[in-house]
Amino acid sequence: MTNDGNREFTDHDEALARAEAGVAALAAERNDRWYPRFHIASPGGWINDPIGPCRFKDRWHVFYQLHPYGTQWGSMHWGHVSSDDMVSWRREPIALAPSLEAERDGVFAGSAVVGDDGRMWLFYTGHRWANGVDDADGNFEVQCAAVSDDGVHFRKLGVVIDNIDRFPDFRDPKVWKQDGLWYMVFGMSTRDRRGQVLLYVSEDMRIWHFDRILYRHPNPSVYMLECPDFFPLKDKEGNESWVLSFSAMGERPNGFANRNHHNAGYVIGSWEPGEAFTPRTEFRMWDWGHNFYAPQSMPAPDGRRLQYGWMSAFVPPIPNQGDGWCGQLTVPRQIRLDSYGCIRSNPADELEGLRESTVTFAPFTLGINETRTIVEDGGAVEIEMEIDINHSTAEFGGLKVHSTSDNAHTCVYYDAQTHRILIDRHSNARGDRGYRAAPFTSNSLKLRVFIDSASVEVFVNDGEQAMTSYSFPSEGPQAVEISAESGTLDIPFLRVHHLRPIGL
């Protein structure tokens, strides 16, 4: 790629206007039966990876990959929302559309940061098909930048890192500042199809120099590491570790793990600027559900590390593609390192601001094969519950969500035989089925479950594990039930919060 890649092939303002019109046309015909109430989604079109996120001028900003002209993956743009409290969100104009030669066929994922000049900087991958053909072997990708004074309207700076060796997969820059220098990681695939993460360094955010291969995946079947993220976490004692997050393309199933088409996870290790990254853990999954991919994080002013993921839609059938929209982000999560060197992932504290009303149940025990309705129509609820495993005899027990009159539902169950939490979609009326199973280590079981119009997110034992899956219900009231199978289920604590919309 030469500087010709910075040449415009179309006016950016015109490209943005066309994209806005495309989203508006799809939104005007949108079917809202499964449209999320408290998750970020586009009003129309396809979305995937979260981008950014960042804090700029006292507002949270989240960007996402957007195809504004259809409900399948296509020419990528950057959608944009912002909030002052991470509870009520405002839709912003589309931030980026393809307009340079370097990005003719897509403005791919990247990151957002506040630069030394006080402006918001976007770093992203410019994508084009080398021969004008949609062919994975014909990818041509470079890293680009754009800047903004107001965090809404962006001016492109063009290519900042070239791809002189023409690697076909060379994308998704994540940028941060440390010790007076700027750093960037992004993923690539080598000529022999091995997934790597590259590290670059810069003094001014414009001129970047290759530093090293930060990480090469040990599994030869993993051919690409998408959407890398690299950040430090400290435990309560102040011990610091570095977390390298990536989405592994080509990872094969291993028992209960890596069951999805592509899988997002991380390794924990040590790193100092100018030195190699030294992993000390194996690849660990961020989320054990069916639909979690491409997570990205940001530091909060109070020191927390916040993260969003994409509820991936890789496996057909995808029922909402006929509804004028497709794809949503997860709820924001806060991730921390516990005293054992393990990551805990919990819903962000701000989500408590969504609670409109709360019902608390007295402790109870379900009899053998008993089912009890706890929410008559649970389109947007959060459930906090405990299961006393030592005083329960059920082989399976827990929640049936999106339960409708045709007996369709999704199970969020404890499995006594495997000592795992399941999201089981075998009784779904729509979409892909199958189940996922997450491990946990203790003899107690606490769950926080977020149920939206077509999704469920489960947090186990104060963030020991997380699970995210789509769940497309049938028409009519969608109850939440609690059930015991082949034994009794002891419930010492149960609380239901009804949640308000986020305003998009």
C-alpha positions in Angstrom: 0.0 0.0 0.0 1.4 3.4 -1.0 0.1 6.8 -0.2 -2.5 6.2 -2.9 -4.4 4.4 -0.2 -5.1 7.8 1.4 -6.8 9.0 -1.8 -10.5 9.5 -1.5 -12.7 7.4 -3.8 -15.9 9.1 -2.5 -16.7 12.0 -0.3 -16.9 11.0 3.4 -19.8 13.2 4.2 -21.8 11.8 1.3 -20.9 8.2 2.4 -22.1 9.0 5.9 -25.3 10.4 4.7 -26.0 7.3 2.5 -25.3 5.1 5.5 -27.6 7.0 7.7 -30.3 6.7 5.1 -29.7 3.0 4.9 -30.1 2.5 8.6 -33.2 4.7 8.7 -34.9 2.7 5.9 -34.3 -0.6 7.7 -35.4 0.9 11.0 -38.7 2.1 9.5 -39.7 -1.5 8.7 -38.2 -3.0 11.8 -40.0 -5.8 13.7 -39.5 -5.1 17.4 -40.5 -8.6 18.7 -36.8 -9.4 19.7 -35.3 -5.9 19.6 -33.3 -5.4 22.9 -34.5 -3.1 25.6 -31.3 -2.7 27.6 -28.6 -3.8 25.2 -26.8 -1.6 22.6 -28.0 -2.3 19.1 -28.4 -0.4 15.9 -31.9 0.8 14.9 -31.4 -1.0 11.7 -28.8 -3.2 9.9 -26.2 -5.6 11.0 -23.7 -5.0 13.9 -20.8 -6.9 15.3 -17.6 -6.1 17.2 -17.7 -3.4 19.9 -15.0 -0.7 19.2 -13.4 1.7 21.7 -14.9 2.0 24.2 -13.6 5.2 25.8 -14.3 8.2 28.1 -14.2 11.6 26.4 -15.3 14.9 27.8 -17.3 13.4 30.6 -19.2 11.0 28.4 -18.8 7.3 27.7 -18.5 6.4 24.0 -19.0 3.0 22.5 -18.6 2.3 18.8 -19.5 -0.9 16.9 -19.1 -2.4 13.5 -22.1 -1.6 11.4 -23.4 -2.7 8.0 -26.1 -0.1 7.3 -27.6 -1.6 4.1 -28.7 -5.0 5.3 -29.0 -7.5 8.1 -26.0 -9.7 7.0 -22.3 -8.9 7.4 -21.2 -6.5 4.7 -19.3 -3.3 4.1 -18.3 -2.2 7.5 -18.9 1.3 9.0 -18.6 2.5 12.6 -21.9 3.0 14.5 -21.7 5.2 17.7 -23.6 5.7 20.9 -22.7 7.8 24.0 -23.9 8.2 27.6 -23.1 10.3 30.7 -24.0 7.5 33.1 -23.8 4.2 31.2 -27.5 3.7 31.8 -29.2 6.1 29.5 -27.7 6.1 26.0 -27.9 8.6 23.1 -27.5 7.5 19.5 -24.8 9.5 17.7 -24.3 9.9 14.0 -22.4 7.2 12.2 -18.7 7.9 12.9 -16.9 6.4 9.9 -17.8 5.2 6.4 -15.6 3.9 3.7 -14.2 6.8 1.6 -10.5 6.2 1.1 -8.9 3.7 -1.3 -7.3 2.0 1.7 -10.7 1.2 3.1 -12.8 0.9 0.0 -14.5 -2.3 1.1 -14.8 -1.6 4.8 -13.8 0.4 7.9 -12.9 -2.5 10.2 -12.5 -2.7 14.0 -10.1 -0.8 16.1 -10.0 1.5 19.2 -10.7 5.0 20.5 -8.4 7.0 22.8 -7.9 10.5 24.0 -4.7 11.8 22.5 -2.0 14.1 23.9 -3.8 17.0 22.1 -7.0 16.4 24.0 -8.9 15.2 20.9 -10.5 11.8 20.4 -8.4 9.5 18.1 -9.9 6.5 16.3 -7.5 3.8 15.1 -9.0 1.3 12.7 -8.3 -1.2 9.9 -8.8 -0.1 6.3 -10.0 -3.1 4.3 -10.3 -3.8 0.6 -10.5 -6.9 -1.5 -7.2 -7.0 -3.5 -8.9 -7.8 -6.8 -12.3 -6.3 -6.0 -13.6 -9.7 -5.1 -15.0 -10.9 -1.7 -12.4 -13.6 -1.2 -10.7 -14.3 2.2 -7.4 -14.9 0.4 -7.7 -11.5 -1.3 -7.8 -9.4 1.9 -5.7 -6.3 1.9 -5.6 -4.5 5.2 -3.8 -1.5 6.8 -4.1 0.5 10.0 -5.6 4.0 9.7 -6.5 6.9 12.0 -9.1 9.7 12.4 -9.4 12.5 14.9 -12.3 14.6 16.4 -12.6 17.7 18.5 -16.1 17.0 19.7 -16.2 13.2 19.8 -18.9 13.0 17.1 -17.5 14.3 13.8 -14.2 12.8 12.6 -11.5 13.8 10.1 -9.5 11.0 8.6 -5.7 11.0 8.7 -5.3 8.0 6.4 -2.9 5.1 6.7 -0.5 5.1 9.7 0.8 1.5 9.4 1.3 0.0 6.0 1.1 -3.7 5.1 4.2 -3.9 2.8 4.3 -7.7 3.0 0.6 -7.9 2.0 -0.5 -10.2 4.7 -4.2 -11.0 4.1 -5.2 -10.8 7.8 -3.7 -7.7 9.4 -6.2 -5.9 11.6 -8.0 -4.6 14.7 -5.6 -2.1 16.4 -5.9 -1.4 20.1 -4.0 1.7 21.3 -3.0 2.9 24.8 -0.4 5.1 26.4 2.1 4.1 29.0 5.3 5.7 30.4 5.2 8.5 27.9 4.8 6.3 24.8 1.9 5.1 22.7 1.5 1.4 22.1 -0.6 -0.6 19.6 -1.4 -4.2 19.3 -3.2 -5.9 16.4 -3.8 -9.4 15.1 -2.3 -11.0 12.0 -2.1 -14.3 10.2 1.3 -15.4 8.9 2.0 -17.0 5.4 1.8 -20.4 7.0 -1.6 -19.5 8.7 -0.5 -19.0 12.3 -2.2 -16.5 14.5 -0.1 -13.8 16.1 -0.4 -10.4 17.9 2.0 -7.7 16.8 3.2 -4.8 19.0 4.0 -1.3 17.6 5.2 1.8 19.4 4.9 5.6 18.7 5.9 8.9 20.3 3.2 11.0 18.5 0.4 8.6 17.4 1.2 9.2 13.7 4.6 7.5 13.1 4.6 3.9 14.3 7.5 1.5 14.6 7.3 -2.3 14.8 8.5 -3.5 18.3 8.0 -7.2 18.3 5.7 -10.2 17.9 4.0 -10.0 21.3 2.4 -13.4 21.1 2.2 -16.4 18.7 -0.6 -18.8 19.4 0.9 -22.3 20.2 -2.0 -24.1 18.5 -1.2 -24.4 14.7 -4.9 -24.7 13.9 -5.5 -21.2 15.2 -4.9 -19.1 12.1 -5.9 -15.6 13.2 -6.1 -13.7 16.5 -8.9 -11.1 16.0 -9.7 -8.0 18.2 -6.7 -8.2 20.6 -6.8 -6.2 23.8 -3.8 -5.8 26.2 -4.1 -4.3 29.6 -2.9 -4.6 33.3 -4.9 -5.7 36.2 -3.9 -5.6 39.9 -5.2 -7.8 42.7 -6.1 -6.5 46.1 -2.5 -6.8 47.3 -1.3 -4.6 44.4 0.3 -7.4 42.4 0.1 -6.6 38.7 -0.5 -8.9 35.8 -1.0 -8.3 32.1 -4.0 -9.7 30.3 -3.8 -10.5 26.6 -7.3 -10.9 25.2 -8.0 -12.1 21.7 -10.6 -14.0 19.6 -9.1 -17.2 18.3 -10.1 -18.2 14.8 -9.7 -21.9 14.3 -9.6 -23.1 17.9 -11.1 -26.6 18.0 -13.6 -27.9 20.7 -12.0 -29.4 23.8 -14.6 -31.0 25.9 -17.0 -28.3 27.2 -14.6 -25.5 26.1 -14.2 -23.8 22.7 -17.6 -25.1 21.4 -18.4 -22.0 19.3 -17.5 -21.3 15.7 -14.8 -18.9 17.0 -13.9 -18.3 20.7 -12.9 -15.3 22.7 -10.5 -15.7 25.6 -7.3 -14.5 27.2 -3.9 -15.5 28.7 -2.4 -13.9 31.8 1.2 -13.1 32.1 3.9 -10.4 32.8 5.1 -7.6 30.6 7.3 -4.5 30.8 7.7 -2.0 27.9 10.7 -3.0 25.8 10.5 -6.6 27.0 8.7 -9.8 25.8 5.3 -10.8 27.1 5.6 -13.9 29.3 2.4 -15.9 29.6 1.8 -17.9 32.7 -1.7 -19.3 32.0 -3.3 -21.4 29.3 -6.0 -19.9 27.1 -9.1 -19.2 29.2 -12.5 -18.4 27.9 -14.1 -15.0 28.7 -17.6 -16.5 28.4 -19.0 -20.0 28.2 -22.2 -19.2 26.4 -23.1 -19.6 22.7 -22.7 -16.0 21.7 -19.8 -14.0 23.0 -17.0 -12.6 20.8 -14.5 -9.7 20.2 -14.6 -8.2 23.7 -12.9 -4.8 24.2 -12.2 -2.9 27.4 -11.4 0.5 28.7 -10.2 2.0 32.0 -12.7 3.9 34.1 -11.8 7.1 36.0 -12.2 5.2 39.3 -9.7 2.5 38.3 -12.1 -0.2 37.2 -11.6 -2.1 33.9 -14.9 -2.1 31.9 -15.6 -4.4 29.0 -18.1 -4.9 26.2 -18.5 -8.0 24.0 -20.5 -8.8 20.8 -23.3 -11.3 21.0 -22.1 -13.1 18.0 -24.3 -14.5 15.3 -22.1 -16.9 13.5 -24.4 -20.0 13.3 -27.6 -20.1 11.3 -30.5 -20.0 11.6 -30.5 -16.3 12.7 -34.2 -15.5 13.0 -34.0 -11.7 13.5 -32.2 -11.1 10.2 -35.7 -10.9 8.7 -36.6 -8.1 11.2 -34.5 -5.3 9.9 -31.8 -5.5 12.4 -29.2 -8.1 13.6 -26.7 -8.1 16.5 -26.3 -6.5 19.8 -23.6 -5.9 22.4 -23.4 -7.4 25.9 -24.2 -5.5 29.0 -21.0 -3.7 30.3 -18.9 -5.8 32.6 -16.2 -4.9 35.1 -13.3 -7.3 35.2 -10.8 -7.7 38.1 -8.1 -10.0 39.3 -8.8 -12.0 42.4 -6.3 -13.1 45.1 -5.8 -16.4 43.2 -4.7 -14.7 40.0 -8.0 -15.5 38.3 -10.2 -13.0 36.5 -13.7 -12.2 37.8 -16.3 -10.8 35.4 -19.3 -9.1 36.8 -22.0 -6.7 35.5 -20.9 -3.1 35.8 -22.2 -1.3 38.9 -24.0 1.2 36.8 -26.5 -1.4 35.7 -28.2 -1.1 39.1 -29.5 2.2 37.7 -31.8 0.2 35.3 -33.8 -1.3 38.1 -37.4 0.1 38.2 -39.0 -2.3 40.7 -38.0 -5.2 42.8 -39.7 -8.3 44.2 -38.0 -10.3 46.9 -39.1 -13.9 47.6 -39.1 -15.6 51.0 -36.8 -18.7 51.1 -38.5 -21.8 49.7 -37.9 -25.4 48.5 -39.3 -26.8 45.3 -40.6 -30.3 45.4 -39.6 -33.1 43.1 -40.3 -32.1 39.5 -42.1 -28.9 40.7 -42.1 -25.7 38.6 -43.1 -22.3 39.9 -43.7 -19.1 37.9 -41.8 -16.1 39.3 -42.4 -13.6 36.5 -45.5 -13.7 34.3 -43.9 -11.8 31.4 -40.2 -11.2 31.7 -39.0 -9.2 28.7 -36.5 -7.2 30.6 -35.5 -8.5 34.1 -32.5 -9.1 36.3 -32.7 -12.1 38.6 -30.5 -12.6 41.7 -30.7 -16.1 43.2 -28.9 -18.7 45.3 -29.2 -22.4 45.1 -28.2 -24.4 48.2 -26.6 -27.4 46.6 -25.9 -29.2 49.9 -29.7 -29.3 50.7 -30.9 -29.9 47.1 -31.4 -33.3 45.6 -32.4 -32.3 42.0 -30.3 -33.6 39.2 -31.2 -30.4 37.2 -32.6 -27.2 38.6 -32.9 -23.5 38.0 -34.6 -21.1 35.7 -36.7 -21.5 32.5 -36.6 -18.2 30.8 -38.6 -17.0 27.8 -41.2 -19.7 28.7 -44.2 -19.5 26.4 -47.5 -21.3 26.0 -46.1 -23.6 23.4 -43.7 -25.0 26.0 -40.7 -23.3 24.3 -38.0 -22.0 26.7 -34.4 -21.7 27.5 -33.0 -23.4 30.6 -30.4 -21.8 33.0 -29.8 -24.9 35.1 -27.5 -26.3 37.6 -26.4 -29.9 36.6 -25.6 -31.9 39.7 -23.9 -34.7 37.8 -21.3 -32.5 36.1 -21.2 -29.7 38.7 -21.7 -27.1 35.9 -24.1 -24.3 35.0 -26.0 -24.9 31.7 -27.6 -22.6 29.2 -29.7 -25.2 27.4 -31.7 -24.2 24.3 -33.0 -27.6 23.3 -36.6 -26.4 23.7 -36.1 -23.1 21.8 -38.8 -22.4 19.2 -36.4 -20.3 17.0 -32.8 -20.1 16.1 -29.9 -22.4 16.9 -30.2 -24.8 19.7 -27.6 -26.9 21.7 -26.3 -26.2 25.2 -23.2 -24.8 26.8 -21.8 -25.7 30.3 -19.6 -23.6 32.5 -17.6 -24.9 35.5 -17.5 -23.5 38.9 -15.4 -24.5 42.0 -17.4 -23.9 45.2 -20.3 -25.8 46.8 -22.4 -22.7 46.9 -24.1 -21.2 43.8 -25.0 -17.6 43.3 -26.4 -16.4 40.0 -27.2 -13.0 38.4 -29.2 -13.5 35.2 -30.1 -10.7 32.8 -33.0 -11.5 30.5 -33.7 -9.2 27.5 -36.1 -9.7 24.6 -34.0 -12.3 22.9 -30.9 -12.9 25.1 -29.8 -14.2 28.4 -26.5 -13.4 30.3 -25.5 -15.3 33.4 -22.9 -14.4 36.0 -21.8 -17.2 38.3 -20.6 -16.9 41.9 -19.6 -13.2 41.9 -18.0 -13.4 38.4 -16.2 -16.7 38.6 -17.8 -17.5 35.2 -20.0 -15.7 32.7 -22.3 -17.1 30.0 -24.0 -15.3 27.1 -26.5 -16.7 24.6 -29.3 -15.7 22.3 -32.7 -17.0 23.2 -35.5 -16.2 20.6 -38.9 -16.7 22.2 -42.2 -17.5 20.7 -45.1 -14.9 20.6 -47.1 -14.1 23.7 -46.2 -13.6 27.3 -42.7 -14.8 28.2 -42.6 -16.2 31.7 -39.7 -16.9 34.0 -40.1 -20.1 35.9 -38.0 -21.9 38.5 -37.9 -25.7 38.3 -36.6 -28.8 39.9 -36.1 -32.0 38.0 -35.5 -35.5 39.6 -35.3 -34.1 43.1 -35.8 -31.0 45.2 -34.3 -27.6 44.9 -33.6 -25.4 47.9 -33.7 -21.6 47.2 -32.5 -19.5 50.1 -32.5 -16.2 48.2 -34.4 -15.0 45.1 -34.9 -11.4 43.9 -36.4 -10.1 40.6 -35.6 -6.6 39.3 -37.7 -5.3 36.4 -35.5 -3.1 34.2 -36.2 0.0 32.2 -35.0 0.6 28.6 -31.6 2.3 28.0 -33.2 4.9 25.7 -31.9 4.0 22.2 
